[in-house]
Amino acid sequence: MKLKKCSAGVSLLAAFAGWGGDNAIANSMTEPAKLAFNWTSSPQLISPQADPNQTIYGVKDPSIVYVDGKYHAFITTAGSAGWGLGYTSFDSWSNAPAAKIVPLDKSPMGPGYRAAPQVFYFAPQKTWYLVYQGADPLYSTSKDIGDPLSWSAPKKFFPVEPDIVKAPQGAGWLDFWVICDDKKCYLFSTDDNGRLLRSETGLSQFPNGFRNTVAVMSEKKEDVFEASNTYKIANTNTYITLVEAISPAGRYFRIWKSDSLDGKWEPFSSAPMNAFATRDNVERIWSEGISHGELVRTNTDQTMTIDPCQPLEYLFQGNDPAVRVNDYIKIPYRLGVLTAKGPNPVSALCRRPGAASH
């Protein structure tokens, strides 16, 4: 990717000389919208493990938080018995490959079609929530994120499916994501057909009362496909949403911004197609593309807040481009982590105490 030029004619690389996680990026006059993302990739970190009951083809759809000195990751397992959820934890990325993956079907959550988890701590109830897809958007709860057998039986968010996702208006929904502000909680989803959907309920009503399901983004099917994830940037009024798209070179993520969760989403990258992570901006990429993933969160609550002053890390699913299969469930997905390099639209919003602003 070519570096953009500042008004004085110097490259952004020079403008950000000495940049690092501890620098007050607010001292730069470069606008976030003029920046793009660059990443470096780890090797494959989380891979299928032997299961006496089935063949596991891939691990995918990660949701991850860092709390009490450990990473806690929830994943989809794709196997000969179907789709299920698993949990793993580790204290460093280097220890991730050896960390045991525990199936969640032995918990009260039980067996059955489970996929695409999202984990967060709902502070008003002092309770962990695991959101995932079954035939409907489902959730389970726990008081101990480190106990994979503690998750409750599934409950539905909606008593009936909204008309907007049923024929003839729609063709279903998937990849559910919850984020809250100080008054409402919103449930975002995609439909594999170009739409980003949003439902809402009151913060005090959560997890009940979701309503007003609307399409907040509509583009070509391949340009807004699935796997959305939405965050608040700390110490700002900016939200970002990431949505997976499809190109001839593989899957990739695009990024938008808004000043509120019920507002309009606008592109938040100067790269073509407001790209967030693609094969073109990731060094040492081992995968055909960048597919379903999540930013690593150290703030674990329902606000989904990320710190722009810390280097971004994005846990993603990838697949070996040399392996071709004729069944989607058999795609050999593995998980790796991307680490952001240099300035980007998110890091440009870093506001440290005492830093100058422009």
C-alpha positions as CSV (number, residue, x, y, z in Angstrom):
1,M,0.0,0.0,0.0
2,K,1.3,3.4,-0.9
3,L,1.7,5.9,1.9
4,K,-0.5,8.9,1.8
5,K,1.1,12.3,1.7
6,C,0.8,15.0,4.4
7,S,0.1,18.6,3.3
8,A,3.8,19.4,3.9
9,G,4.8,16.8,1.4
10,V,6.2,14.3,3.8
11,S,4.9,10.7,4.2
12,L,2.8,9.6,7.1
13,L,5.6,7.3,8.0
14,A,7.8,10.4,8.7
15,A,4.9,12.3,10.3
16,F,4.6,9.5,12.8
17,A,8.3,8.8,13.3
18,G,8.7,7.2,16.7
19,W,5.1,6.1,16.8
20,G,4.2,3.5,19.4
21,G,1.5,2.4,21.8
22,D,2.7,4.8,24.5
23,N,2.8,7.9,22.3
24,A,0.0,10.5,22.2
25,I,-1.1,10.2,18.6
26,A,-3.4,13.1,19.2
27,N,-0.4,15.3,18.6
28,S,-0.6,14.6,14.9
29,M,-2.8,16.7,12.7
30,T,-3.5,13.8,10.4
31,E,-7.1,13.0,10.1
32,P,-8.2,9.3,10.8
33,A,-10.1,9.3,7.5
34,K,-6.8,9.8,5.6
35,L,-5.2,6.7,7.1
36,A,-5.4,3.0,6.2
37,F,-4.6,-0.2,8.1
38,N,-1.5,-2.4,7.9
39,W,-1.0,-5.6,9.8
40,T,1.4,-8.4,10.5
41,S,0.1,-12.0,11.0
42,S,1.1,-14.6,13.6
43,P,1.4,-18.2,12.4
44,Q,-1.6,-20.5,13.0
45,L,-2.3,-20.5,16.7
46,I,-5.4,-22.5,17.4
47,S,-6.1,-25.7,15.4
48,P,-8.5,-28.6,15.6
49,Q,-7.8,-31.1,18.3
50,A,-8.6,-34.8,18.5
51,D,-12.2,-35.6,19.5
52,P,-13.2,-39.2,20.2
53,N,-16.7,-38.6,19.0
54,Q,-16.1,-37.0,15.6
55,T,-13.6,-35.6,13.2
56,I,-13.0,-31.9,13.7
57,Y,-12.3,-30.2,10.3
58,G,-11.9,-26.6,11.4
59,V,-12.0,-24.1,14.3
60,K,-13.6,-20.7,13.5
61,D,-15.7,-17.7,14.5
62,P,-13.6,-16.6,17.5
63,S,-14.7,-14.3,20.3
64,I,-12.0,-13.3,22.8
65,V,-11.4,-11.3,25.9
66,Y,-8.4,-10.8,28.1
67,V,-9.2,-10.8,31.8
68,D,-7.4,-11.7,35.0
69,G,-4.1,-12.5,33.2
70,K,-5.6,-14.8,30.6
71,Y,-7.1,-14.9,27.2
72,H,-10.5,-16.5,27.1
73,A,-11.5,-17.6,23.6
74,F,-14.8,-19.1,22.4
75,I,-15.0,-20.7,19.0
76,T,-17.1,-22.7,16.6
77,T,-16.0,-26.2,15.9
78,A,-16.8,-27.6,12.5
79,G,-16.9,-31.4,12.6
80,S,-18.4,-34.6,11.2
81,A,-21.2,-34.3,13.8
82,G,-22.0,-30.7,12.8
83,W,-21.4,-27.3,14.3
84,G,-20.7,-26.8,18.0
85,L,-19.0,-24.4,20.4
86,G,-15.8,-24.7,22.3
87,Y,-13.7,-22.8,24.8
88,T,-10.0,-22.4,25.3
89,S,-7.8,-20.2,27.5
90,F,-4.1,-19.4,27.7
91,D,-1.8,-16.7,29.2
92,S,0.1,-15.8,26.1
93,W,-0.1,-16.3,22.4
94,S,2.9,-18.6,22.4
95,N,0.9,-21.0,24.7
96,A,-2.3,-20.9,22.6
97,P,-1.4,-23.9,20.3
98,A,-1.1,-26.3,23.3
99,A,-4.2,-25.0,25.2
100,K,-7.0,-27.5,25.4
101,I,-10.3,-26.9,23.6
102,V,-13.2,-27.9,25.8
103,P,-16.6,-28.6,24.0
104,L,-19.4,-26.7,25.6
105,D,-22.1,-29.3,24.8
106,K,-21.4,-31.0,28.2
107,S,-22.6,-27.8,30.0
108,P,-26.3,-27.1,30.5
109,M,-26.1,-25.4,27.1
110,G,-26.3,-29.0,25.7
111,P,-25.7,-30.4,22.2
112,G,-27.2,-29.1,19.0
113,Y,-26.4,-26.6,16.3
114,R,-24.4,-23.8,17.9
115,A,-22.1,-21.4,16.0
116,A,-20.6,-17.9,15.9
117,P,-20.2,-17.0,19.6
118,Q,-19.8,-13.6,21.1
119,V,-18.8,-13.2,24.8
120,F,-19.1,-10.2,27.1
121,Y,-19.7,-9.2,30.7
122,F,-23.0,-7.5,31.3
123,A,-22.1,-5.3,34.1
124,P,-25.6,-4.3,35.3
125,Q,-26.2,-8.0,36.1
126,K,-22.7,-9.0,37.0
127,T,-23.1,-11.8,34.5
128,W,-21.2,-13.2,31.5
129,Y,-23.2,-13.6,28.3
130,L,-22.4,-15.9,25.4
131,V,-24.4,-14.9,22.3
132,Y,-24.6,-17.4,19.4
133,Q,-26.6,-18.7,16.6
134,G,-28.8,-21.7,16.5
135,A,-32.0,-21.8,14.5
136,D,-32.5,-18.4,16.2
137,P,-30.3,-15.9,18.0
138,L,-29.6,-17.5,21.3
139,Y,-27.8,-16.7,24.6
140,S,-26.4,-18.5,27.6
141,T,-25.1,-17.0,30.9
142,S,-22.5,-17.8,33.4
143,K,-21.0,-16.3,36.6
144,D,-17.5,-17.7,35.8
145,I,-16.0,-17.2,32.4
146,G,-13.2,-19.7,33.2
147,D,-15.6,-22.6,33.8
148,P,-16.8,-24.0,30.5
149,L,-19.3,-26.3,32.1
150,S,-21.1,-23.3,33.8
151,W,-23.0,-22.0,30.8
152,S,-26.8,-22.1,31.1
153,A,-29.3,-23.7,28.8
154,P,-30.0,-21.6,25.6
155,K,-32.6,-18.9,25.6
156,K,-34.1,-17.0,22.6
157,F,-33.8,-13.2,22.2
158,F,-36.9,-13.1,20.1
159,P,-40.2,-15.0,20.7
160,V,-40.9,-14.8,16.9
161,E,-38.6,-14.0,14.0
162,P,-39.0,-10.4,12.7
163,D,-40.7,-10.1,9.3
164,I,-37.6,-8.4,7.8
165,V,-35.6,-11.6,8.0
166,K,-38.4,-13.8,6.6
167,A,-39.4,-14.3,3.0
168,P,-40.2,-12.4,0.9
169,Q,-38.3,-9.5,2.6
170,G,-35.3,-11.6,3.7
171,A,-33.7,-15.0,3.7
172,G,-32.7,-15.4,7.4
173,W,-30.0,-13.9,9.6
174,L,-26.8,-14.9,11.3
175,D,-23.7,-13.9,13.2
176,F,-25.3,-12.0,16.1
177,W,-23.5,-9.2,18.0
178,V,-24.7,-7.3,21.1
179,I,-23.4,-3.8,22.1
180,C,-24.9,-1.3,24.5
181,D,-24.6,2.4,25.3
182,D,-25.9,4.0,28.5
183,K,-29.6,3.7,27.5
184,K,-30.0,0.9,25.0
185,C,-28.6,-2.5,23.9
186,Y,-28.5,-3.2,20.2
187,L,-28.3,-6.6,18.4
188,F,-26.6,-6.5,15.0
189,S,-26.6,-9.3,12.5
190,T,-26.0,-9.9,8.8
191,D,-27.9,-12.0,6.3
192,D,-25.4,-13.2,3.6
193,N,-27.2,-11.0,1.2
194,G,-25.8,-7.5,1.5
195,R,-27.6,-6.2,4.6
196,L,-26.5,-5.2,8.1
197,L,-29.5,-5.5,10.5
198,R,-30.1,-3.9,13.9
199,S,-32.5,-4.5,16.7
200,E,-32.8,-2.7,20.0
201,T,-34.0,-2.9,23.6
202,G,-33.7,-0.8,26.7
203,L,-30.5,-1.4,28.8
204,S,-32.7,-2.2,31.8
205,Q,-34.8,-4.7,29.8
206,F,-31.8,-6.7,28.4
207,P,-31.8,-9.5,27.3
208,N,-35.6,-9.1,26.8
209,G,-37.6,-6.8,24.6
210,F,-35.6,-6.7,21.4
211,R,-37.7,-5.0,18.7
212,N,-37.5,-2.5,15.7
213,T,-35.4,-4.7,13.5
214,V,-34.2,-2.6,10.5
215,A,-31.6,-2.7,7.8
216,V,-29.0,-0.1,8.5
217,M,-26.8,-0.9,5.6
218,S,-27.6,-2.4,2.2
219,E,-25.0,-3.1,-0.5
220,K,-24.2,-5.9,-3.0
221,K,-24.3,-9.4,-1.4
222,E,-20.5,-9.9,-1.6
223,D,-19.7,-6.4,-0.2
224,V,-21.7,-6.8,3.1
225,F,-21.7,-10.5,3.6
226,E,-21.5,-11.7,7.3
227,A,-19.6,-11.7,10.6
228,S,-20.2,-8.1,11.7
229,N,-18.6,-6.9,14.9
230,T,-19.0,-3.4,16.4
231,Y,-17.0,-1.5,19.0
232,K,-16.8,1.9,20.8
233,I,-13.5,3.7,20.7
234,A,-12.5,4.7,24.3
235,N,-12.6,8.4,25.2
236,T,-14.4,9.4,21.9
237,N,-17.9,9.5,20.5
238,T,-16.9,7.2,17.7
239,Y,-18.2,3.7,17.0
240,I,-16.8,1.3,14.4
241,T,-18.3,-1.7,12.7
242,L,-16.5,-4.4,10.8
243,V,-18.2,-6.6,8.2
244,E,-16.8,-9.5,6.3
245,A,-16.9,-9.2,2.5
246,I,-15.9,-11.4,-0.4
247,S,-13.4,-10.7,-3.2
248,P,-11.8,-12.9,-5.9
249,A,-8.7,-13.0,-3.7
250,G,-10.6,-14.3,-0.7
251,R,-12.6,-12.9,2.2
252,Y,-11.7,-9.7,3.9
253,F,-13.1,-7.1,6.3
254,R,-14.4,-3.6,5.7
255,I,-14.7,-0.9,8.3
256,W,-17.3,1.9,8.9
257,K,-17.7,4.5,11.6
258,S,-20.7,6.3,13.3
259,D,-21.2,8.8,16.1
260,S,-23.9,6.6,17.7
261,L,-25.1,3.1,17.5
262,D,-28.4,4.1,16.0
263,G,-26.7,6.5,13.5
264,K,-25.5,6.4,9.9
265,W,-22.4,4.3,9.1
266,E,-19.7,5.9,6.9
267,P,-16.4,4.5,5.5
268,F,-13.5,4.7,8.0
269,S,-10.5,3.9,5.9
270,S,-8.8,5.5,2.9
271,A,-8.1,2.1,1.4
272,P,-10.2,0.8,-1.5
273,M,-13.5,-0.5,-0.3
274,N,-12.7,1.0,3.1
275,A,-10.7,-2.1,3.8
276,F,-9.8,-3.1,7.4
277,A,-7.9,-6.4,6.9
278,T,-7.2,-8.1,3.5
279,R,-4.4,-10.2,2.0
280,D,-3.1,-6.9,0.5
281,N,-2.4,-5.2,3.9
282,V,-1.2,-8.2,6.0
283,E,2.4,-9.2,6.1
284,R,3.3,-12.9,6.5
285,I,-0.3,-14.0,5.7
286,W,-0.7,-17.8,5.5
287,S,-4.4,-17.7,4.7
288,E,-6.5,-17.4,1.5
289,G,-8.2,-14.4,3.1
290,I,-9.2,-12.8,6.4
291,S,-12.4,-14.3,7.6
292,H,-14.7,-14.1,10.7
293,G,-12.8,-12.7,13.7
294,E,-12.8,-10.2,16.6
295,L,-10.7,-7.5,18.1
296,V,-9.0,-8.6,21.4
297,R,-10.8,-6.8,24.2
298,T,-9.4,-5.9,27.6
299,N,-12.5,-4.0,28.5
300,T,-14.9,-6.9,28.7
301,D,-18.3,-5.2,29.4
302,Q,-21.3,-4.7,27.2
303,T,-20.0,-1.4,25.8
304,M,-17.5,-3.3,23.6
305,T,-14.9,-0.5,24.2
306,I,-11.5,-0.8,22.7
307,D,-8.4,1.4,23.6
308,P,-7.0,3.2,20.5
309,C,-3.8,3.9,22.4
310,Q,-2.9,0.2,22.5
311,P,-1.9,-1.7,19.3
312,L,-4.9,-3.4,17.8
313,E,-5.0,-7.2,17.8
314,Y,-7.5,-9.1,15.7
315,L,-8.0,-12.9,16.1
316,F,-9.2,-14.2,12.8
317,Q,-10.0,-17.5,10.9
318,G,-8.0,-18.4,7.9
319,N,-7.6,-21.3,5.6
320,D,-4.8,-22.8,3.5
321,P,-5.4,-21.7,-0.1
322,A,-3.9,-24.9,-1.4
323,V,-6.6,-27.1,0.2
324,R,-9.9,-27.3,-1.8
325,V,-13.0,-29.1,-0.5
326,N,-16.5,-29.5,-1.8
327,D,-18.3,-29.1,1.5
328,Y,-18.3,-25.8,3.5
329,I,-18.1,-27.5,6.9
330,K,-14.8,-29.2,5.8
331,I,-12.9,-26.0,5.1
332,P,-9.8,-26.4,7.2
333,Y,-10.1,-23.1,9.2
334,R,-7.4,-22.3,11.7
335,L,-7.1,-19.2,14.0
336,G,-4.3,-16.6,14.0
337,V,-3.9,-13.1,15.2
338,L,-3.2,-9.9,13.3
339,T,-1.3,-7.1,15.0
340,A,-1.6,-3.5,13.7
341,K,1.5,-1.8,12.4
342,G,1.9,1.9,12.6
343,P,-0.7,4.6,12.5
344,N,-4.3,3.8,11.4
345,P,-7.7,5.4,11.7
346,V,-8.3,3.9,15.1
347,S,-4.9,4.7,16.6
348,A,-5.2,8.3,15.4
349,L,-8.0,8.7,17.9
350,C,-5.8,8.0,20.9
351,R,-6.4,10.7,23.5
352,R,-4.0,10.3,26.6
353,P,-4.4,12.6,29.6
354,G,-2.3,15.8,29.1
355,A,-1.9,15.2,25.4
356,A,-2.2,18.2,23.1
357,S,-5.2,18.1,20.7
358,H,-5.7,19.8,17.4
